[in-house]
Every structure is written in C-alpha cells, then in structure tokens.
Amino acid sequence: MTLSQTIVDKIIRQQILVDDLSNDELAEFCQIANLAYRSGSSIISDQDYDFIYLAALKERDSNNPLLKTIEPEGHEFSEEKVLLPEIMLSTDKAYSWGEINKWIERLEKSAVEIVLDSQDIQIKATPKLDGFAGFDDGNRLYTRGDGKKGSDISRVFERGLAVYNDSGRGQGAGEIVVKKSYFEQYLSDSFEYPRNFQASLIKEKELDDKAKQAISEKAALFVPFSDLPTWKGDIKKLISQFDSIVERVLQMVDFDVDGVVFEVTNENLKNYMGANRKFHRWQIAFKENKDKAQVKVLSVTPQVGRTGKITPVAELEPTLLSGATIVRATGHHYGLVKEQGLGAGSVIELTRSGLVIPKINQVLKSAPVKIPKLCPSCSEALEWESDFLMCVNHDLCPAQVIGKMEYFFKILANNDGFGIATIEKLYEHGIRKISQIYALSASDLSDMGFGDKTSTNLVNQLKRSTNEQIEDWRFLAAFGVVRMGMGNCENLLKTYPLNEIFELNLEQISAIDGFAELTAQMIVTGLKIIQTEFNLLSRYRFNLEITSLQKNLEEFAHVLFGKKIVFTGKMQGSRDKMKKHAKSIGIKILTSVSAKTDYLVVGEKVGQKKIESAKKFGVKVLSEEDYQAMIERQMQKNSLQLSLN
C-alpha cells in the first residue's frame, strides 16, 4: 500500500480532493473503500464511491484492473475458501440514461445477429438490494467471495435466519438484508448503515440481542434474487417509460435499494450475448446519480405522529435539487438533532433522487439546538424513549387522535373521502373515535358544514366500507396497534380467530412462530387499549373474509398440506383465486421452481423454462384438472370425517 492511514483519512474528509490524486492513488483508495464497504465498515457513502471516486477512475483509466475484476468481499472471514456451486459475477453498472441507451443498442445489435426482431426483446427489472451477497444451494450458504470461491456461512441459517416470503432454501444467488422500516425504528441508533448490521449477522462471533431479535421477527432475511418482485415489458416500453419504471421498482421492497437491475429474459439472446470475466452482457444495474446540495436550515419544527413520536422537520432555504424546489426535510429523530447539532443556522448536506422524499445526509455545520419540552399538539410534557422524543398523551393529543382515525380508513382501503382534511373537520366538531364516525348520518355531517352532496357521499362510503369484503387481518391492522402491521395480524389470525385474540396472554402470543416476547408484550397491551372501540365497530357487521386457522387444517391434514407449489400457465379458473384458496388450506405458494418445490401445477401456454426446471429438480408436475381433483377428494374426506365426529 502506498496510501498511509493519514492520507486515507484526509481523502475521506475531502481535505485531499479527487483531482489531487494520481491514477494509482485513486485506484488504491477505491479498493480500500470497497473492502471496507464489503466488510460492513463503510468509510464513505455508497453514492460517493460510485459517483465521485469510481466515476473519476473510469474517466481517467478505463482499463484499470480494478474495473475488470469482481470486487472482493472483504477480510472478515477466516474460513477456508471453497468453490461456489455456480460462478457469481458482478453486475455492470450505468449511471445515466445515455449508458442505459448504449446497453439497449448492444441488445438490439445482438438480436439482429441471431435474427430476433428487436420488438420481441423482453426485459425484466428488479430492485438492486444493498445487502450482503450470497449463494444458497439448499445445504450450504456461501459468500460471493471473488465470484468463484467464497466462505461457508451456513451458520446464519442455523441461527434462525429465514428466507424471504418463506419460499424455501436452495434458490441460488441472493442477499442478506434487513427491512428498512425495522432498521430505522430499532437499529439506527446502534448502526450507522444497514450494511453494518447485516455484516454483524454473518460474522463468527456470538450474535448480540438486537441481531437475535431481528432474526426472530423476520426483519433480517435472505432474499433470493429469483423471489424479488419484478417489472416486465419489451424494449419499447422500457424506452418510453424508463423514469416511471425506475421509480416504481425502487419502491417494491422494504429493503435498502441502491438501484434497479435490468436484464433480458429471451434465453436465446442471453446465451448469445454471454458474459465477460466480470459480468453478464445481457444484464445491467442502473444507479441513479443523487444530486447533493449544501443547504442552510432556517428552523426545526416538531411534528407529532399517530403513535406519539415527535419528528423534527427542518425548514430550509428554498433549494433547487433534482428538478424540484426543496423547502423541508425530516430530521429522523430528536436524538440525531441533539447529537449532530441540527438547529436554526446549521448547514446540512441534502440529497434527493427523482421524486423520493429529500434526505438529510449529514450536518456539515452545527448550530445550537432547541429540544421541545412540550408536545406541539396538546402541550403535555414530552418524554424520551431511547433516541425518540415521545408524547405519551395518546388518548387526548389532537395530532395522535386525528392520525389514528386517518390511518384506519387508509389501511381499510375500501372507501373514499376520509382523508386528512375530512378527519380534521370531524375532529373540530367533537369526533374522537372511529365508532363515532360510523354513527353519523348525512344530516349530522351537514350540520358540521359539509355540503349536502358531500354528506351523502361520505355516508355511502361508510356503508361501502362495511359491505365491501376485506380480510379480517386488514380490519385488525387498521386499529394501529404497535407491532401489529398487516403481516403480523395475518400470522396471528392463522393461529387464533378474531373473536378470541383479546383473551390471549403473553405466553400464547410469544409461542406463535415469528413473535418475540417483546413484540408479544406490546401486542397484549395494545389489544387491551383498542378492545372497547373494536367491540363498538363490530356492531356494524363488517364483511370480513375470515383467515383459515392452520391448527384446524392440521386436524384434517391432507396430502398437499404444507407442500410448496408453483402455479404456472393460463388456468381455466382464476390463477389468483387458486393461489388464495391453496394458501387458505395450508399450501405454501412459490413463484419459481427449485429443489424445494413439491409440485408444479400447469395450465395452458406454460413456459418451457419451468417445465425444464421441474425435470431438473425432480418436481412432480400436475395438470390443473389433477390438482383440482386432489383438492376435491380431500374436501370430501374432510366432510365425511366431520360428519362421523
């Protein structure tokens, strides 16, 4: 190494600029930064690495060996390296539409050479996860290493790490990630970046309590690339809708995402284009350049959320960034305000990508901070809970009451008209509970100042929300109990019916797979708080689709119970309804065929790839008719058993 630690530190602090570095020094710094990133101890941001240092190296020395090899994983693993079941290449990267367009031109040129009409080129796009890459062959999990050899880190599955969507082991390449929402709420005070936390899950040392908790609550996961949500379309759509596609794909998952991966799905074109030593030519990752600006903070305003959390909002000097004028940005929580000196007169580094909410990267110049002592909504004294400033006046705080009512209708998602403006107006006229809203008549609403037509429409929307069928877990989630999002509500109601949940104790809930003791305690407390309101609303007889109890299914176990099934092709009935019914009787639905798949159920116009995969992995193939016959025979057996009992 030619760069001393002192020089590296000065580069990080930008006391030595990129222009002051030689090509060799720049390449060495990129290598140091890359190794630190992959070991979970980033020294610069991912954006700075891509758009400042690596971009400069490409411009100056495009043939540098660093740009031609697969980035190593870091040095934190002491295990002997072993051959990977498959070579794991890097992904070529584009940082502008111009680079994407050049990639498309290469696709079209290759298509001409194999006599494929360019209009027939099919593309899929998936989120580019910012996690820890690995390969799962069903028996062992490996790090990517140098693409050919990696370390055996199967211990992460032995520690209880789950696979995304419970889709099973053996799906090949993927990444270990942590849910972004979970990280921000429970881990951001202990880890600077999600990647730092993800690296801690893999290391040989004993896991700390926070890591164990994240694994037990399925917030930390292994996500197979084949299981990611996708956008699919042809070249024409990609060109005409590129910006909207990128925006949509970036929002598809609750994980840290640093770009969008585009790839060809035509097998003949993929085979023809092949790969070089570093990446597949038929695949590319688009990483959007995030504009940055140094912005002066005019003031910091506290905002109250529905749970009582006080969020600092920085009021900024109007700044043009990525095509929009930014005047406000959230400061995450008041622990950061206090720690970094985010106050009136401070200077921040602000980023914004496309239409995404502006983000404060760091405070460049601190200023005296003003920590509120009273809630800005109800004037009650605030309390600290870890790094979060909280208003605990949950029942009487106007902002929290309004937020909870708005949240109910938003989660129910089968009504119109009950946005924040309507809810605030109802609050002004004494409405404090959802049950009070459902008791209103059109004349009541007219007396509050709503127009006659609007009043009638609102009452009709209330009726619609009770008549239009919704899942029972969605109804429960709408009450906004802490740790009771839609996923947890569905899991709870697979074990206990809705009318029994208020009698559950800590032991019963914590015994459910995926519910840690801390979560269970918060749920028990939260259910007691909403019970009266729940009972009042139940009088309106909401049309609830009841979740099937898995404990009942096990009493009448059938040959497909617990089996992993993939549905493919055009079905005589609705494929979505078939999946929904299968899930309700204890079948696990997968989206791709792997060694862990039990059955492939096929309709018409089935893709050859899934059939070939089924043959490769020895998966039994059923026609739609055979599958339905198996289900019907089992239903008849269950009916007979019930009658005998």
N, C-alpha and C positions, 0 to 999 in steps of 0.2 A: 504493500500500500504506500502511495506517495502522499496521500492527504492525511494530515495529523487530525486528532480529535478537535483541536482548537480551530483548525480551518473548517472542518465539517460544521462545528457549532456556528461559526460566523456565516457560513452559507445558509444554514437554517434560519438564522436571524436576519438574513438578507443584508448583512454588513459587507459581504462579498457577493456581487451580482453575477448572473449567468454570463454576461459579456466579459467579465474579468477572468473567467475560467478557460483554460485550454481545452481542446477536444478530449484529451486523455483525462484531464481532471474532471470534466463534465461527465464523461462515461463512468469514471470511478465513483463519483457522487451518486449517479443514478443506480449503480449496482449496490452501494451501501444503503440507499433509501429503499430499494426494492427488497433487500434482505431483511431490513428492519420491519417493513410492512408485512412481509410474509411470515415473520415470527411473532406478529401481534404486538409489535412495539414501534408503531409508526413514528418517524421523526419529522415528516412533513405530510400535508394532506394529500389524499389521492388525486385531487384536482391539480394541485401544484406539481405533483410528479408528472402527470400526463401532459398538462397544457403549458408548463414552463420548462422543466428540465428535459424530459424525454422529447418534447416537440423541438427544442433547440438542438438536441443531439441528432435528430432525424434530418433537420435542415442543414446542419454543418457536416455531418459524417454519416450519410445514409447507409454506408457499407460497414459500419462499426459492428464487430462480432456480437455485441450485446443485443443488437436489433435482430439478429439472425438465430438466436438460441432461445429455448424455453426458459422462462425465469425460474430460478431455483426456489425451493420452498422456505429456506431459512435454515438455521443451525440448531433448532431447539430439540431435535430428535436424536437420541443416542443409539437407537436401534439400527441394526444392520439393514442396509437397503436390499429390497427384493424386487424381482421383475414384476411389473404390473400385468394383470390379465390382458389388458389392451393398452396400446400407446395413448397417452393423454396429451394431445397437442394444445398449444396456446391458441387464442383466437385473434386474428388480425383485427386491427382497430382503425376506425375512421372517426375524425373529429369535426367533419363538416359535411354538408350535403354534396359538395363537389367531390369528396372522396367516395361517398356512397355511390354517386353517379358513375364514377370510374369503375367501381366494382360491378355495377349493373351492366356497363358496356362490355366488361370481360365476360359476364354471364352470357350476354347476347351473342358475342363473337363465338364462344364455345358452343352455344346452341346451334348456330349456323353450321359449324363444322361437323355436328352429328345429325344434321337435318332435322332439328327440332324447331318448330315455329316459336319465335320469341314470345308470342302472346300466350303460349302454353307453359311458360316457365312459372312454376308455383313457388311461393315464398312463405315461410312462417317466421314469426317474430316472438321472442320470449324475453322476459326480464333478465338482465345480466346481474346475477346476485353478487354482492360484495361480501363473500363468505370465505370459508376455508375449503379448498377443492379436495375431493377425494374420490376413490373408486370402490364401490361395494359389489363384490362378486357373490354375495349371499352367505359366504362363510367368513370372509375377512374384509376389513376396510383398510384401504391404503391411502396415504397422502399421494399427491400427484408427483412429488419429487422433481426429477428432471424430465418427466414425461415418459420415461421408460422404466425407471426404478423409483420406488417410494418406500416409505416406512409403514409397517403394520401398526395401525392404531385402532384395532378392533376393540380395544378397551372402552372406547366411547359408547359402543352398543352394550357392552357388559355393564356399564354404568347406568344404563336405562335410557339412553338417547333413542327417541322414536323417529320413525320415517314419516315425512310429510304426508298428510291425508291418510295415515295408517295404511299406506299402499304396499307395504311389504319390502323385504330385503331383496338384494340381487338385481337391482335395476341399473347397475353400472355407475357412470360418472354423475357427480352431483356436488353439493357444497353443504358444509355445516354452517348453519346460520342461527341467529336469534331474532325473534319477532321484534320489529322496530318499536311497536307500541309498548311492548313489555320492557324493552331496554330503556326507553325514555322514562317509564314510570318507576322501575325498580332497580335499574343498574347504572343509570347515567351519573349517579353521584359517586360511584366507585370505579367506573371505567370511562376513559376519555372517548373511546370509539367502540362500536360493537365488535370490531375485529379483535381488539384487545381481549374482550370477554370470550369470544369464540376460540381464541388461541388457548385460553385457560382450560377449556373443556378437553383439549387434546393432550396436554402435557402429562408427563408420567406422574407428577406429584398428586397427592390426595386432593380431591375436589373440595372447594370451600362450600359453605352453606348456601351461598347465593347461586352457585352453579348447580348444586343438587336441587334447589328449589325450581330453577328454570327448567331443568330436565324433567322433574316430576310433573310440572304444569304444562309440559309440551310446548314451552316457549322456545326452547332450544331444540333444533331438529336437523336431521339430514334430509336435504331436498334433492331427489334425483332430477336431473335436467329433463328427463322424459316425462316427468309428472308436473311440470310447470304449465300454467295457463298460457294459451297461445293466441296470436292473431294469425289468420291465414288468408292469403289472397294471391293474385297474379302480379306480374311486373307492372302492369298498367295502374293497378290500384296503389301499389307501393309508391310509384312516382307521383301520382295525383294527390295522395292523402298522407304523404310521409310525415308531416309535422303532427297531425292528429293521431296517427298510428303510434308514433313515439310517445306522445303524451298519454295515450290510453294504456300502452304496455307498461310504462313506468309506474302506473298506479295499480297493477294487477295483483300484487302481493304485499303482505305486511312484513317485508324484509328490507334491509338496506339494499338498494339497487343503484348501480353506477353506470347504467347504460342499457341498450337494447341489442340483443343478438338476432341478426337476420341470417337465414340460411335457406338454400334451395332444398325442395323436397322431391324433385324429379330424380329418381335413383340413377337413370342413365346419364344425366348431366353431372350428378355428383361423382359417379365413377370416372367419367371422362376428365373432369377437372382435377380430381385427386388432391394431393397435398404436397407442400414442400417440407423441409426439415422442421419448420416451426408451427405451421398452421394449415388448416384445410382451406383450399382456394374457394370453395363454394359457401363459405361462412364468413361473416364479418360482424364486429361489435361496434355500434355507434355510441360514442360517449360525448354527450353534448358539452360544449365549452361553456362553463358558467362565468358570466361576466362578474367582475368584482368592482366594488366602489368603496372609498373611504367616506363615511357619512357622519355628520355631526348630529348628536342626539339633542333634541330640544327639551324633552321632558320624558318621564317614565310614568305611565298611568296604570294603576292596578285594575284588573278585571276579575270578576267572580264567575266561576263555572258552576254547573249544576251540582257538583259534588262538594263545593265549598273551597276548592283550590283557587288561590289567588295567583293569577298570571300577570307578570309585568309586561306591558306593551310600550315599546319605545316609539315616541313620536319624533319623526325625523325631518331634517331639512329636505324638501322635495328633491328627489334624485332620479334621473332617467337611467334605468337599468334593464337591459334585455328588452328594449322597446316599450317599457312601461314606466310611469312615474310612481315611485315608491315613497310613501309618506309615513308608513307604520311597519313595525316588525315585532314579533313576540320575543321576549327575553327568556323563554323557557320557564324558569322558576326563580324565586327570590334568593335562593342560595347562591345562584350564579351572579345575581345583581350585587350581592354583598361581597362575594369573592373577587369578582373582576372589576368592580367599580363602574357599573353601568348606571350612570346618572346624567342629569342635565349638564350638557357641556362636554360629555365624553365623546370620543370618536371611535366608531366601530367599522369593522370590515363586513360589508353586506354582499350576499350573493343572491342570485335569482336565476332559475333555469326555466325557460319557456313561460308557462302560466302557473308554475309552482309558487307557493307562498314564499315570500322573501325570508331569508335566514341570516341571523347574526352569526358569523363565523367566529369572531373574536373581538374583544375590546382592545383597540390599539392605544388609546389614551384614556386613562381612568379619570373619574370625577367623583366628588362627594355624592354618596347615595342617600336616598330618603326611603327608609323602610316603613311602610304604613303600619300603624298600630291598631287602627280601627277598620272594619270592613267598609268599603266604599258604598255598599248597597244597604246595609242595615245598621251600620255604626257600632256593631258589637266588637269586643276585643278579639284580635286575631291571635292564633296560636301557631307555634312551629311544630311541624311533624317532619323530622329529618330536615331536608333542604326545602321543604314546601311550607309556605305560609298558608294557613287554613282559617276559614270562617266556620266555626262549629255550630252556628245558629241555623242548623239545617232546615228546621220547620218554618221559621219566620223570616228568613233572609229573602227579600224580594227576588234578587237575581237567581238564587237557587230554586225557588218555587217556580218561577217562570221557566227556567231552564229544564226542570223536570217535566213540566207539562208539555213543553215543546218536544222534548225527547220522546215522550210516549207516542205522539202522533207520527213522529218521524220514523220510529222503529216499526210501528204497526204497518206503515207503508201501504195502507188500503183506503186512503182518504185524501182529500184536497182541502185547502183553505185554512188549516190550522198551523200557519207559520208563526214566526216571532211577533209580527205586527198584530195579528188577531189575538194571540195569547196575552200580549201586553195590555191590550184594550180590555180583555176579560178580567185581568188582574186589577186594573183600575176600578172595576165595578165589583170588587169583592170576591172574585173567583180565586180559590186557592188549591182546589183539588180537581183531578180528572173526573171524579164521580160527580162533582158539581156541574161540570160542563155537559155531561150526558143527561143531566136532569133539566137542562134549559129547553125552553120552547122558542118558536120563532118570535113570539111577542116579547119574551124576555130579552132576546137579542136586539129587537127593535128598540126597546126601552133603553138599552145601553148605547144606542147611537148607530147601530148597524142599519144599513138600508133594508127595506122590506125584501128585496130580491136576494140580497146577501144573506139575510137571516134565514130565509127559506132554504137557500143552498147549503148553509152550514148545518142546519138540522138534518137535511137529506144526507150530507156527508157523514154525520154521526150514525145515522141508520145504516148507511153503506158499510161503515167500519164494523158494525156488529153482524151484518148479513153476509158480507163477503168473507169466504173462508180463509183463515190464516192458521199457521202452525201454532200449536199450544206453546212451544218453546219461544216463538216470536212474541206472543202475548205476554209471557212471563218476563222476557228480556226488556220489554217496553217500560217496566216499572223502574228500571235503572238501578237495581241493587248492585253494589260494588262487587266486582269479580263475577258478575252474572251477565256476561255478554251472551250472544245468541248461541255460540258453541257450547259454553258451559251449561246453558239452560237445556239445550238438546240432550247433552250427556246425562244430566240429572234426571230428565223425564224419560230416559230409556230404562232407568232403574226404578223410579217411583212415579206413580201417577200424580197429576197436577193437584188433585184434591187431598193428597197426603203429605206434600212437601213441607207444610207449615208445622208438622208434628215431628220432623226429623231432628235428630240431635247431632252433635259434633262427630261422634264415632261413626254414625251411619253415613254421613256425607263424606268424611275423610276416607271411608272404606271404598268409595267409588273410584275406579281407575281414573287417574288424572287429577284428582282433587287432593291437594296437600292440606295439612292440618290448619295452616294459617288461612288458606282460602276457605276451608270449611267453616272456620270460626266466623269469618266475615259474612259468609252466606247465611249462617244461622241468625246472626244479629240483624242482617239486612231484611231477611224474610219476616222477622217479628215486626219490623218497622212498617212494612207495606201490607201486613195481613188485613187490617181493617179496610183499607182502600181496595184491596183485592176482592174482598167479600162484597163490598158495595158495588163494584163494577161487574162482578159475576151475575148480579141480578139482571143485567141486560142481555144475558144469554148470547155471548159472542159465539160465532160459528167457528169453533176450533177443530182443527184436524189433530186428532189425538196421536201422539207418538206411541208406537208399539213398544211394549215392555219386553226387554230382552230376557228377563228372568222367566216370563211366561213362555217365550219362544223356546227356551231351553227345556221346559217341561214337555213340550211336544216336538222334540228335536227332529229335524228332517234331514234328508241326505245332503241338502245344499246349505244347511245352517253353518255359518262361519266360513264358508268357502269363498275364495276370491275369484270373481267372474268379470270378464270383459265382454261388453256388448258391442257389436260392430255391424255395419251394413244397414240397409233400409229395412225396417221391420213393418209387418202388416199393421201392427198397432203402433202406438207412440213409444219410441225408444225411451224418452224421458220418463213416461209413466211406468214402463217396465223396470227401469232403474230404481225409481222411487218405491215401487212395490217390493222389489228384491231387497232393498235396504231395510224396509219395514219388517221383513221376516228373517232378518239376521244374516243376510248375504252381504259380503264386502265387495264393493264395486271398485274395479280398477279401470284405468284408461289405456294402459298398454300391456302387452303380453310379455311376461318374464318367467323365469324359472319358478317363481312363487305363485303363478296363476294356476287355478284348478280347472276352470272351464272357459272356453271361448264360445259365446253364443252368437251365431251368424245369421244375418238376414240376407237380403239381396244386395248385389253390387258391392261385394266385400273386397277390400284392398288386399292384394296378394301378400303384402308385407306381413300382415297379422297372421295369415294362414301359414306362411313360411316360419314365422316366429313360433307358432304353436307346434309345428312339426319339430323344430329345433329343440324346444324345451319339453317335448312330450306332453303338451297340454291337450286335454280331450276337447274335441270340437262338437258342439251341439247345434242343431238347427233350431230356429225359433219354435217350430212345432214340437220338437223333442223336449225342449226346455219347458214349454207351457204344459206339456203332458205330465212331466215330472212334478211340476208345481200342483197341478190339479189332483193327481193321485195322492199327493201328500195332504192336501186340504181335505180330501175325502176320508183319509185315515184319521186325521185330527178330529173331524166331525164325529166319526164313529167312536173314537176314544172318549170324547166329551160326553156323548150320549150314554156310554157304558158307565162313566163316572157318576 
